[in-house]
Amino acid sequence: MTPDTEPLWTPGPREREDSNVAVFMEWLEETRDLSFTGYAELWRWSTTDPAGFWSAVWEYYGLDAVTAYDEVLGDATMPGARWFTGARLNFAERCLARATDARPALVSVTEGAEPVETSWARLRREVADVSAALRRMGVRPGDCVAGYLTNLPQAVVALLATAAVGAVWTACSPDFGTPSVLARLRQARPTVLVAADGYRYGGKEHDKRSTVTELLDGLPTVRHLLTVDHLFPPRTDPWSLRSDVTVHAWSELPSTDQEPHFTDVPFDHPLWILWSSGTTGVPKGIVQGHGGIVVELLKALGLGADLRPEDRYLFVTTTSWMVWNFLVGGLLHGSTIVLHDGSPTFPDAAGAWRVAERTGATMVGVGAAYLAAVEKSGLRPAADLDLGAVRSVLQTGSAMAPSTWRWAHDHLAPGVWLQSICGGTDVCSVLAGGSPLLPVRAGRMQCPALGVALAAWDETGRPLTGEQGELVVTAPLPSMPLRFVDDPGDARYRASYFDTYPGVWRHGDWVTVEEDLSVVVSGRSDSTLNRMGVRMGSADIYAVVEQLPGVSDSLVVGVEQPDGGYFMPLFVVTDGGEETDEALRERITAAIRRQLSPRHVPDVIARVPGLPRTLTGKKLEVPVKRILQGARVSEVAGPGAVTNGSMLDWFAEFRARTDSNGTR
């Protein structure tokens, strides 16, 4: 993909003079005698003087009035850097600190229903009631509360109530199958499970009550179930559960008639557990802290995305994707967050934009694949809908074809500021993204985020400009993981980010950093499956497929394509038999839909004679992916490094066949 050079969008007087980052630069000059000619100088200062920059963010957003600290950044070694030692604050308290009666805190929309507003006062009351209930259930600081919820107001309340107690939140979306949920939540050892009875998606109702029973059977640490009656009336008969589990109905929790009580916790007290895709095995539980998330999301959403209190902020997401947490972070700015529970393509491909119209959303976050799908649908949301309130679109999840950039600018919301952002679960934030001070060019992210010492490195650790390399971060960030769950000595944590370049964070993306600081991300350099912005590991697919009779081995890859598309083939080795290819495909597809996610059904399921592996037995996912993207076999594996290496030629032939017959 060759990025365009002509700007699609350029900053106007409001952005240059009144954007959050412009006002921040004026504040730096007035209070710290620091003057910068533009974004590039500001970014370089923010990455070369991290203590100065992050202390400025702290003070600018009023955290100095909340708590003192001993030192901004002591030992800057990665991993293990310590931030704002001595500081104490609570994420939930900060989310509710800018409450105002003038605007709602939440606007929630489910399929087939009108938007429902939740005032800041009501949000505070519900957080008070649920946090009090959790304390009565015996939840204490450091305990885990798990959610099995879609993007409902109760999910936001449950997160904030858990944080208010000082407990640790984690969540899985109900569109994940039971094995995928248990692979994550078992590690977290929750004492309370907050679960909805079902959800609506694509015009269909999905009853999850029996699944909740299965989850509890697989989660022996759970002692309390808090049920959210979303689809069905409250049950009058007792749930068929383990005898040691007490059931509480959300709708029947008593009112405290009091303000929430926020447990005062240290800066690095654990806030939540996010989950990696599980590419190389069991999903990694990524633990992030109260303080790191507060200061990072104040910076990323405020000084980067230019989120303001008057904004209505919608992100199309599930509770399993880190952008849901990034959405909740809008409350830190006093913004109204819009919760969409349903399919973005219902009743048609413009479903999410119909939600934006009905809720008056001003900032809308979507995955790249969704924008491409609307473009290809032939719909013209700007012509058919009133999207005049939308001033910015956040796009993430994968690289996007330049044509989609131009379509979004011309036909989605003409003149809109399109912010393409790259970050991840690992930091729950943005590494490269937008700035209201810079122009937007198709195919390019505008800049590295403030405070992010981002670079492209070759395999020897040499920085590259204008050439593709590994995305690295050479200085610590406050929201980097505190640790992984069940990771003695931080062995998995170090292996995940720091083995390639000791002391330097390797993120796992191919990236090009241009002279003007614009950034082009070319896709994952690992084998994560990133479908419609929902990440899943290949190990999850294998756990289902390789349990099926007749399937002895399998390999799946997700291939980012030059036109912005995403091709996900599954290759299977079978034990023979008389089963037709069509019957095999139907059986595998049904199993993946049922046990994992409908979104991760492969585009193609093909029989393969065998699979290439490393000498230690690992499947060669990344080399196969690179071959399907056009690399030569000689470029992806050296002689003698692969068992069954002739199969790499098979995949090269497969690519040639699929290109020639138009199947992708």
C-alpha positions as CSV (number, residue, x, y, z in Angstrom):
1,M,0.0,0.0,0.0
2,T,1.5,3.3,-1.0
3,P,0.2,6.2,1.1
4,D,-1.1,9.3,-0.5
5,T,0.9,12.5,-0.2
6,E,-2.0,15.1,-0.6
7,P,-3.8,15.8,2.7
8,L,-7.4,14.6,3.1
9,W,-7.8,16.9,6.0
10,T,-5.9,19.8,7.5
11,P,-6.2,21.6,10.8
12,G,-8.4,24.7,10.9
13,P,-8.2,27.6,13.3
14,R,-10.1,25.7,16.1
15,E,-7.7,22.8,16.0
16,R,-4.6,25.1,15.8
17,E,-5.7,27.4,18.6
18,D,-8.4,25.7,20.8
19,S,-7.7,22.0,20.6
20,N,-6.7,20.3,23.9
21,V,-3.1,19.9,22.8
22,A,-2.9,23.5,21.6
23,V,-4.1,24.7,25.0
24,F,-1.7,22.3,26.7
25,M,1.2,23.8,24.8
26,E,0.2,27.3,25.9
27,W,0.0,26.0,29.4
28,L,3.5,24.6,29.2
29,E,4.8,27.9,28.0
30,E,3.0,29.8,30.8
31,T,3.8,27.5,33.7
32,R,7.1,25.8,32.7
33,D,8.6,28.2,30.2
34,L,8.6,25.5,27.5
35,S,8.0,26.6,24.0
36,F,7.5,24.3,21.0
37,T,7.0,25.2,17.3
38,G,4.8,22.3,16.6
39,Y,3.8,18.7,17.3
40,A,7.2,17.2,16.3
41,E,9.1,19.3,18.9
42,L,6.5,18.6,21.5
43,W,6.7,14.8,20.8
44,R,10.5,14.7,20.9
45,W,10.4,16.5,24.3
46,S,7.8,14.1,25.6
47,T,9.9,11.1,24.8
48,T,13.3,12.4,25.8
49,D,12.1,13.9,29.1
50,P,9.5,11.4,30.3
51,A,9.5,12.7,33.9
52,G,8.9,16.2,32.7
53,F,6.2,15.3,30.3
54,W,4.2,13.0,32.5
55,S,4.4,15.3,35.5
56,A,3.0,18.0,33.2
57,V,0.1,15.7,32.2
58,W,-0.5,15.0,35.9
59,E,-0.6,18.6,36.8
60,Y,-2.5,19.8,33.7
61,Y,-5.4,17.4,34.5
62,G,-5.5,18.3,38.2
63,L,-4.1,15.1,39.7
64,D,-1.8,17.2,41.9
65,A,-4.9,18.3,43.8
66,V,-5.9,14.6,44.3
67,T,-2.7,13.1,45.6
68,A,1.0,13.9,46.1
69,Y,3.8,11.6,44.9
70,D,7.4,11.1,45.7
71,E,9.0,10.7,42.3
72,V,7.6,10.6,38.7
73,L,9.9,8.0,37.4
74,G,12.6,6.4,39.3
75,D,14.2,3.4,37.6
76,A,13.2,3.7,34.0
77,T,14.3,0.2,33.1
78,M,11.9,-2.0,31.2
79,P,10.2,-4.0,32.4
80,G,9.7,-2.9,35.9
81,A,9.7,0.9,35.7
82,R,7.9,2.5,38.7
83,W,5.7,5.6,38.1
84,F,4.5,8.2,40.6
85,T,5.7,6.4,43.7
86,G,3.7,7.3,46.8
87,A,0.7,8.5,44.9
88,R,-2.8,7.1,45.8
89,L,-5.9,7.4,43.7
90,N,-8.9,5.3,42.4
91,F,-9.8,4.9,38.8
92,A,-13.6,4.9,39.5
93,E,-13.4,8.0,41.6
94,R,-11.6,9.8,38.8
95,C,-14.2,8.6,36.3
96,L,-16.9,10.2,38.4
97,A,-15.0,13.3,39.4
98,R,-16.2,15.4,36.5
99,A,-19.8,14.5,36.7
100,T,-22.2,17.2,35.6
101,D,-26.0,17.5,35.6
102,A,-26.0,19.2,32.2
103,R,-25.1,16.1,30.1
104,P,-25.8,12.3,30.5
105,A,-22.9,10.0,31.5
106,L,-24.1,7.2,29.4
107,V,-26.3,6.7,26.3
108,S,-27.1,3.1,25.7
109,V,-28.7,1.5,22.6
110,T,-29.7,-2.1,22.0
111,E,-31.1,-3.5,18.8
112,G,-34.7,-2.6,18.2
113,A,-34.9,-0.1,21.1
114,E,-34.7,3.6,21.6
115,P,-31.6,5.2,23.2
116,V,-31.6,5.4,27.0
117,E,-29.8,8.1,28.9
118,T,-28.2,7.6,32.3
119,S,-27.4,10.8,34.3
120,W,-24.2,11.2,36.2
121,A,-26.2,11.3,39.4
122,R,-27.8,7.9,38.6
123,L,-24.5,6.4,37.6
124,R,-23.0,7.5,40.9
125,R,-26.0,5.9,42.7
126,E,-25.7,2.6,40.9
127,V,-21.9,2.5,41.5
128,A,-22.6,3.1,45.2
129,D,-25.2,0.3,45.3
130,V,-23.3,-2.3,43.4
131,S,-20.0,-1.6,45.2
132,A,-21.8,-1.9,48.5
133,A,-23.3,-5.2,47.3
134,L,-19.8,-6.5,46.3
135,R,-18.5,-5.6,49.8
136,R,-21.4,-7.6,51.4
137,M,-20.4,-10.5,49.2
138,G,-17.0,-10.4,50.8
139,V,-15.1,-8.8,47.9
140,R,-12.0,-7.1,49.2
141,P,-9.1,-5.2,47.5
142,G,-7.2,-7.5,45.2
143,D,-10.1,-10.0,44.7
144,C,-11.4,-10.5,41.2
145,V,-14.8,-9.8,39.8
146,A,-15.5,-11.2,36.3
147,G,-18.1,-10.0,33.8
148,Y,-19.9,-12.1,31.2
149,L,-21.6,-9.2,29.6
150,T,-22.2,-7.4,26.4
151,N,-21.8,-3.6,26.0
152,L,-24.6,-2.7,28.5
153,P,-24.7,0.1,31.1
154,Q,-24.5,-2.7,33.8
155,A,-21.0,-3.6,32.5
156,V,-19.8,0.0,33.0
157,V,-21.3,0.1,36.5
158,A,-19.8,-3.3,37.4
159,L,-16.4,-2.2,36.3
160,L,-16.6,1.1,38.3
161,A,-18.0,-0.6,41.3
162,T,-15.3,-3.2,41.3
163,A,-12.6,-0.5,41.0
164,A,-14.3,1.5,43.8
165,V,-13.8,-1.5,46.1
166,G,-10.2,-1.9,45.0
167,A,-10.9,-5.3,43.4
168,V,-9.8,-6.4,40.0
169,W,-12.1,-6.4,37.0
170,T,-12.0,-8.7,34.0
171,A,-14.6,-9.5,31.3
172,C,-15.4,-11.8,28.4
173,S,-18.1,-11.1,25.8
174,P,-20.8,-13.7,25.6
175,D,-20.1,-14.3,21.9
176,F,-17.0,-16.2,23.0
177,G,-17.7,-19.9,23.5
178,T,-17.5,-21.6,26.9
179,P,-13.9,-23.0,26.4
180,S,-12.6,-19.6,25.4
181,V,-14.2,-17.9,28.4
182,L,-12.9,-20.5,30.8
183,A,-9.4,-20.4,29.4
184,R,-9.3,-16.8,30.5
185,L,-11.5,-16.5,33.6
186,R,-10.1,-19.6,35.3
187,Q,-6.7,-17.9,35.4
188,A,-8.3,-14.8,37.1
189,R,-9.9,-16.9,39.9
190,P,-13.0,-14.6,40.3
191,T,-15.0,-14.8,43.5
192,V,-18.0,-13.0,41.8
193,L,-19.4,-13.5,38.3
194,V,-21.6,-10.8,36.9
195,A,-23.6,-12.3,34.0
196,A,-26.4,-11.3,31.6
197,D,-29.0,-13.9,30.6
198,G,-28.4,-13.3,26.9
199,Y,-28.0,-10.7,24.2
200,R,-29.4,-9.6,20.8
201,Y,-27.1,-9.6,17.8
202,G,-28.0,-9.2,14.1
203,G,-31.8,-9.4,14.9
204,K,-31.5,-12.7,16.8
205,E,-31.8,-13.4,20.5
206,H,-29.1,-15.5,22.1
207,D,-30.1,-17.2,25.4
208,K,-27.0,-17.6,27.6
209,R,-28.5,-18.9,30.8
210,S,-27.4,-22.5,30.3
211,T,-23.9,-21.2,29.4
212,V,-23.7,-19.3,32.7
213,T,-24.4,-22.6,34.5
214,E,-21.6,-24.2,32.5
215,L,-19.2,-21.4,33.3
216,L,-19.9,-21.7,37.0
217,D,-19.2,-25.4,36.9
218,G,-15.8,-24.5,35.5
219,L,-15.0,-21.7,37.9
220,P,-14.7,-23.2,41.3
221,T,-13.6,-19.9,42.9
222,V,-16.9,-18.2,42.2
223,R,-19.1,-17.9,45.3
224,H,-21.6,-15.3,44.1
225,L,-23.5,-14.8,40.8
226,L,-24.9,-11.4,40.1
227,T,-27.5,-11.8,37.3
228,V,-28.5,-9.1,34.8
229,D,-32.0,-9.7,33.4
230,H,-31.5,-8.3,29.9
231,L,-33.6,-10.5,27.6
232,F,-35.9,-12.3,30.0
233,P,-38.0,-11.5,33.1
234,P,-36.3,-12.3,36.5
235,R,-36.4,-16.0,37.2
236,T,-38.8,-17.1,40.0
237,D,-37.3,-20.6,40.2
238,P,-33.8,-21.0,41.7
239,W,-30.9,-21.2,39.2
240,S,-29.6,-24.7,38.8
241,L,-26.2,-24.0,40.2
242,R,-23.6,-25.4,42.5
243,S,-24.9,-25.4,46.1
244,D,-22.1,-23.1,47.2
245,V,-23.0,-20.3,44.8
246,T,-25.4,-17.6,46.0
247,V,-27.5,-15.8,43.3
248,H,-28.2,-12.1,43.5
249,A,-30.4,-10.2,41.0
250,W,-29.0,-6.9,39.8
251,S,-32.5,-5.4,39.7
252,E,-33.1,-6.3,43.4
253,L,-29.9,-4.9,44.9
254,P,-30.9,-2.6,47.8
255,S,-30.2,1.2,47.5
256,T,-27.6,2.6,49.8
257,D,-28.9,6.2,49.4
258,Q,-25.2,7.2,49.8
259,E,-22.4,8.4,47.8
260,P,-19.9,5.7,46.5
261,H,-17.1,4.8,48.8
262,F,-13.8,4.7,46.9
263,T,-11.0,2.6,48.4
264,D,-7.8,4.6,48.4
265,V,-5.2,2.5,46.5
266,P,-1.6,3.0,45.5
267,F,-0.8,4.1,41.9
268,D,0.2,0.6,40.8
269,H,-2.7,-1.2,42.5
270,P,-4.2,-3.7,39.9
271,L,-7.3,-2.3,38.2
272,W,-8.2,-4.9,35.6
273,I,-7.0,-7.9,33.6
274,L,-7.1,-7.7,29.9
275,W,-6.5,-10.8,27.8
276,S,-4.1,-11.5,24.9
277,S,-5.3,-13.4,22.0
278,G,-3.6,-16.7,23.1
279,T,-1.6,-17.0,19.9
280,T,1.1,-19.2,21.4
281,G,-1.1,-21.0,23.9
282,V,-3.1,-20.1,26.9
283,P,-4.2,-16.4,26.7
284,K,-2.0,-14.1,28.8
285,G,-3.8,-12.1,31.5
286,I,-2.4,-8.6,31.3
287,V,-2.7,-6.7,34.6
288,Q,-2.8,-2.9,34.5
289,G,-3.0,-0.5,37.4
290,H,-5.3,2.3,38.5
291,G,-2.8,5.2,38.2
292,G,-1.2,4.1,34.9
293,I,-4.6,3.8,33.2
294,V,-5.8,7.1,34.6
295,V,-2.8,9.2,33.5
296,E,-2.5,7.3,30.1
297,L,-6.2,7.7,29.1
298,L,-6.2,11.4,30.2
299,K,-3.3,11.9,27.9
300,A,-4.4,9.7,25.0
301,L,-8.0,10.7,24.8
302,G,-7.4,14.3,25.7
303,L,-4.2,15.4,24.1
304,G,-4.4,12.9,21.3
305,A,-8.0,12.2,20.2
306,D,-9.1,15.7,21.4
307,L,-12.0,14.3,23.4
308,R,-13.9,17.0,25.3
309,P,-16.6,17.1,28.0
310,E,-19.3,18.1,25.5
311,D,-18.5,15.1,23.2
312,R,-20.7,12.0,22.8
313,Y,-18.2,9.2,22.3
314,L,-19.2,6.0,20.6
315,F,-16.9,3.0,20.0
316,V,-18.3,0.0,18.2
317,T,-16.9,-2.8,20.4
318,T,-17.5,-5.8,22.6
319,T,-16.4,-6.0,26.3
320,S,-13.6,-8.4,25.3
321,W,-11.8,-5.8,23.2
322,M,-9.5,-3.3,24.9
323,V,-11.3,-0.4,23.1
324,W,-14.2,-1.0,25.4
325,N,-12.0,0.0,28.3
326,F,-10.7,2.9,26.1
327,L,-14.3,3.9,25.7
328,V,-15.1,3.8,29.4
329,G,-12.0,6.1,29.8
330,G,-14.1,8.8,28.2
331,L,-15.7,9.3,31.6
332,L,-12.3,10.6,32.9
333,H,-12.9,13.6,30.7
334,G,-16.5,14.2,31.7
335,S,-17.7,13.0,28.2
336,T,-20.9,11.1,27.5
337,I,-20.0,7.6,26.4
338,V,-22.4,5.8,24.0
339,L,-22.8,2.1,24.5
340,H,-24.0,0.1,21.5
341,D,-25.1,-3.4,22.2
342,G,-25.6,-5.2,18.9
343,S,-24.4,-5.7,15.4
344,P,-22.9,-2.7,13.6
345,T,-24.3,-4.2,10.3
346,F,-27.9,-4.5,11.6
347,P,-30.4,-3.7,10.0
348,D,-27.9,-3.1,7.2
349,A,-24.2,-2.3,6.8
350,A,-24.7,1.3,8.0
351,G,-26.1,0.1,11.4
352,A,-23.4,1.7,13.5
353,W,-24.0,5.0,11.7
354,R,-27.7,4.8,12.4
355,V,-26.7,4.5,16.1
356,A,-24.4,7.5,15.7
357,E,-27.3,9.5,14.2
358,R,-29.8,8.5,16.9
359,T,-27.5,9.3,19.8
360,G,-25.9,12.5,18.4
361,A,-22.4,10.9,18.6
362,T,-19.6,13.4,17.9
363,M,-16.7,11.0,18.0
364,V,-17.1,7.5,16.6
365,G,-14.6,4.6,16.9
366,V,-14.8,1.6,14.5
367,G,-12.6,-1.1,13.1
368,A,-11.0,-0.8,9.7
369,A,-12.8,-3.9,8.3
370,Y,-16.2,-2.3,9.2
371,L,-15.4,0.9,7.3
372,A,-14.4,-1.2,4.3
373,A,-17.6,-3.2,4.5
374,V,-19.7,-0.1,4.5
375,E,-17.7,1.3,1.6
376,K,-18.3,-1.9,-0.4
377,S,-22.0,-2.0,0.5
378,G,-22.7,0.9,-1.8
379,L,-24.5,2.8,1.0
380,R,-23.8,6.5,1.5
381,P,-24.4,7.2,5.2
382,A,-23.8,11.0,4.8
383,A,-26.5,11.2,2.1
384,D,-29.1,9.1,3.9
385,L,-28.4,10.0,7.6
386,D,-27.9,13.1,9.6
387,L,-24.2,12.7,10.7
388,G,-23.6,16.4,11.1
389,A,-22.6,16.0,14.8
390,V,-19.7,13.7,13.9
391,R,-16.5,15.6,14.0
392,S,-14.0,12.8,14.2
393,V,-13.8,9.1,13.4
394,L,-11.3,6.8,15.2
395,Q,-10.3,3.8,13.1
396,T,-8.3,0.9,14.4
397,G,-8.0,-2.9,14.2
398,S,-5.9,-3.2,11.1
399,A,-4.4,-1.3,8.1
400,M,-6.9,0.3,5.8
401,A,-6.8,0.7,2.0
402,P,-6.3,4.3,0.8
403,S,-9.6,4.1,-1.1
404,T,-11.4,3.5,2.2
405,W,-9.7,6.6,3.7
406,R,-10.9,8.7,0.8
407,W,-14.4,7.2,0.9
408,A,-14.7,7.9,4.6
409,H,-13.6,11.5,4.1
410,D,-15.9,12.1,1.0
411,H,-19.0,9.9,1.6
412,L,-19.2,9.0,5.3
413,A,-19.0,12.4,6.9
414,P,-17.4,14.9,4.4
415,G,-14.5,16.8,6.0
416,V,-14.4,14.6,9.1
417,W,-11.1,14.2,10.9
418,L,-10.2,10.6,10.4
419,Q,-7.9,9.4,13.1
420,S,-6.2,6.0,12.4
421,I,-4.8,4.6,15.6
422,C,-2.5,1.8,16.5
423,G,-2.1,0.5,20.0
424,G,-3.2,-2.6,21.8
425,T,-4.4,-4.6,24.7
426,D,-0.8,-4.6,26.0
427,V,-1.0,-0.9,27.0
428,C,-4.7,-0.3,26.7
429,S,-4.0,2.8,24.7
430,V,-2.6,4.4,21.5
431,L,1.0,4.1,20.4
432,A,0.5,5.9,17.1
433,G,-2.5,7.8,16.1
434,G,-3.9,11.3,15.5
435,S,-3.2,14.9,16.4
436,P,-5.5,17.8,15.7
437,L,-2.3,19.8,14.9
438,L,-1.3,17.7,11.9
439,P,-2.7,16.9,8.4
440,V,-4.3,13.6,7.6
441,R,-3.0,11.6,4.5
442,A,-4.6,8.4,3.3
443,G,-2.8,5.3,4.4
444,R,-0.9,7.1,7.2
445,M,-1.3,7.5,10.9
446,Q,-0.5,11.1,11.7
447,C,2.1,10.6,14.3
448,P,3.5,8.7,17.3
449,A,1.4,9.4,20.4
450,L,2.8,11.9,22.9
451,G,5.0,10.2,25.5
452,V,5.5,7.1,23.2
453,A,9.2,6.7,22.1
454,L,8.1,4.8,19.0
455,A,10.5,3.7,16.3
456,A,11.0,1.1,13.5
457,W,14.0,-1.2,14.1
458,D,15.6,-3.7,11.9
459,E,16.6,-7.2,13.2
460,T,19.9,-5.8,14.6
461,G,18.2,-3.0,16.5
462,R,19.1,-0.3,14.0
463,P,16.5,2.5,13.8
464,L,14.9,2.9,10.4
465,T,13.4,6.0,8.7
466,G,11.2,5.5,5.6
467,E,11.8,1.7,5.8
468,Q,9.7,-1.1,7.3
469,G,10.8,-2.5,10.6
470,E,9.6,-3.9,13.9
471,L,7.6,-1.4,15.9
472,V,9.5,-0.8,19.2
473,V,9.0,1.5,22.2
474,T,12.3,2.5,23.7
475,A,11.1,4.2,26.9
476,P,8.5,3.0,29.5
477,L,4.8,4.0,29.5
478,P,2.7,4.3,32.7
479,S,0.1,1.8,31.4
480,M,2.5,-0.9,30.5
481,P,1.5,-4.2,32.3
482,L,2.3,-4.4,36.0
483,R,2.6,-8.2,35.4
484,F,0.9,-11.2,33.8
485,V,-1.4,-13.5,35.7
486,D,0.4,-16.6,37.0
487,D,3.8,-15.6,35.6
488,P,6.5,-16.3,38.2
489,G,9.5,-14.2,37.7
490,D,7.8,-12.3,34.9
491,A,9.1,-15.0,32.5
492,R,6.1,-14.8,30.0
493,Y,6.0,-11.0,30.3
494,R,9.7,-10.6,29.3
495,A,9.4,-13.2,26.6
496,S,6.4,-11.5,25.1
497,Y,8.0,-8.0,24.7
498,F,11.6,-7.9,25.6
499,D,13.4,-11.1,24.3
500,T,14.0,-9.7,20.8
501,Y,15.5,-6.4,22.0
502,P,16.4,-6.6,25.7
503,G,15.2,-3.6,27.6
504,V,13.1,-2.4,24.6
505,W,9.4,-3.1,24.0
506,R,8.8,-5.0,20.7
507,H,5.1,-4.7,19.9
508,G,4.6,-7.2,17.1
509,D,3.7,-4.9,14.2
510,W,5.5,-4.1,11.0
511,V,5.8,-0.3,10.8
512,T,7.3,2.5,8.8
513,V,8.1,5.8,10.4
514,E,8.5,8.6,7.8
515,E,10.6,11.7,8.0
516,D,7.5,13.8,8.9
517,L,6.7,11.4,11.8
518,S,3.7,9.9,10.0
519,V,3.4,6.2,10.6
520,V,2.4,3.3,8.3
521,V,1.5,0.0,10.0
522,S,1.6,-3.0,7.6
523,G,0.1,-5.6,9.8
524,R,1.0,-7.9,12.6
525,S,4.4,-9.4,12.7
526,D,3.1,-12.3,14.8
527,S,0.2,-14.6,14.2
528,T,-2.7,-12.9,16.0
529,L,-6.0,-13.3,14.3
530,N,-7.6,-9.8,14.1
531,R,-11.1,-10.1,12.6
532,M,-13.3,-7.0,12.5
533,G,-11.2,-5.6,15.4
534,V,-11.7,-8.7,17.6
535,R,-8.5,-10.4,18.4
536,M,-8.2,-14.2,18.9
537,G,-5.3,-16.5,19.0
538,S,-4.7,-19.4,16.6
539,A,-4.5,-21.7,19.7
540,D,-8.2,-21.1,20.3
541,I,-9.0,-22.3,16.8
542,Y,-6.8,-25.3,17.1
543,A,-8.3,-26.3,20.5
544,V,-11.7,-26.6,18.7
545,V,-10.7,-27.9,15.3
546,E,-8.2,-30.5,16.4
547,Q,-10.7,-32.1,18.7
548,L,-13.0,-33.0,15.8
549,P,-12.9,-36.6,14.5
550,G,-10.8,-37.0,11.5
551,V,-8.8,-33.8,11.9
552,S,-5.2,-34.6,13.0
553,D,-3.6,-31.1,12.5
554,S,-4.4,-27.6,11.5
555,L,-2.9,-24.2,10.8
556,V,-4.8,-20.8,10.6
557,V,-3.4,-17.4,9.6
558,G,-4.9,-14.0,9.2
559,V,-3.6,-12.2,6.1
560,E,-3.8,-8.4,5.8
561,Q,-4.1,-7.6,2.1
562,P,-3.0,-4.5,0.1
563,D,-6.6,-3.4,-0.6
564,G,-7.4,-3.3,3.2
565,G,-9.1,-6.7,3.1
566,Y,-8.5,-9.5,5.5
567,F,-8.1,-13.1,4.4
568,M,-8.3,-15.9,7.0
569,P,-7.8,-19.4,5.6
570,L,-7.7,-22.6,7.7
571,F,-5.6,-25.5,6.6
572,V,-6.4,-29.0,8.0
573,V,-4.6,-32.3,7.9
574,T,-7.2,-35.1,7.9
575,D,-7.0,-38.8,8.7
576,G,-8.5,-39.8,5.4
577,G,-12.0,-41.3,5.1
578,E,-14.7,-40.6,2.6
579,E,-16.0,-37.3,3.9
580,T,-16.4,-34.7,1.2
581,D,-14.7,-31.3,1.4
582,E,-18.1,-29.6,1.8
583,A,-19.1,-31.8,4.7
584,L,-15.8,-31.2,6.4
585,R,-16.2,-27.4,6.0
586,E,-19.7,-27.5,7.4
587,R,-18.6,-29.5,10.4
588,I,-15.6,-27.3,11.2
589,T,-17.6,-24.1,10.6
590,A,-20.4,-25.2,13.0
591,A,-17.9,-26.1,15.7
592,I,-16.1,-22.7,15.5
593,R,-19.4,-20.8,15.5
594,R,-20.6,-22.8,18.5
595,Q,-17.5,-22.9,20.6
596,L,-15.6,-19.8,19.7
597,S,-17.0,-16.9,17.7
598,P,-19.0,-16.5,14.5
599,R,-16.6,-13.7,13.6
600,H,-13.7,-16.2,13.4
601,V,-15.2,-18.6,10.9
602,P,-12.4,-19.0,8.3
603,D,-12.9,-17.6,4.7
604,V,-11.5,-20.9,3.3
605,I,-11.0,-24.3,4.7
606,A,-8.6,-26.4,2.7
607,R,-7.1,-29.9,3.2
608,V,-3.3,-29.9,3.2
609,P,-1.0,-33.0,3.1
610,G,1.0,-31.8,6.1
611,L,2.3,-28.8,8.0
612,P,5.7,-27.3,8.1
613,R,7.1,-26.8,11.7
614,T,10.2,-25.5,13.4
615,L,12.7,-28.0,14.6
616,T,11.2,-27.7,18.1
617,G,7.7,-28.5,16.7
618,K,6.1,-25.1,16.4
619,K,3.8,-24.4,13.6
620,L,5.2,-21.9,11.1
621,E,2.2,-19.5,11.1
622,V,4.2,-16.3,10.4
623,P,6.2,-17.8,7.5
624,V,3.0,-19.2,5.9
625,K,1.3,-15.8,6.4
626,R,4.2,-14.0,4.7
627,I,4.0,-16.5,1.8
628,L,0.3,-15.8,1.4
629,Q,1.2,-12.1,1.3
630,G,3.6,-12.6,-1.5
631,A,7.0,-13.4,0.0
632,R,9.2,-16.1,-1.6
633,V,9.8,-19.3,0.2
634,S,13.5,-18.6,0.4
635,E,12.7,-15.3,2.3
636,V,10.7,-16.9,5.1
637,A,12.8,-19.9,6.2
638,G,16.4,-20.9,5.9
639,P,17.7,-24.3,4.8
640,G,17.4,-27.0,7.5
641,A,15.4,-24.8,9.8
642,V,12.0,-26.5,9.0
643,T,10.7,-30.0,9.2
644,N,8.5,-30.9,6.2
645,G,9.8,-27.9,4.5
646,S,8.5,-28.9,1.1
647,M,5.1,-27.8,2.4
648,L,6.1,-24.2,2.1
649,D,6.1,-24.7,-1.6
650,W,2.6,-26.0,-1.3
651,F,1.5,-22.8,0.3
652,A,3.1,-20.7,-2.4
653,E,1.2,-22.7,-5.0
654,F,-2.0,-22.2,-2.9
655,R,-1.5,-18.5,-3.1
656,A,-1.0,-18.6,-6.8
657,R,-4.2,-20.7,-7.2
658,T,-6.3,-18.4,-5.1
659,D,-5.0,-15.3,-6.8
660,S,-5.7,-16.7,-10.2
661,N,-9.2,-18.0,-9.5
662,G,-10.4,-14.9,-7.7
663,T,-11.2,-16.5,-4.4
664,R,-9.7,-13.7,-2.4
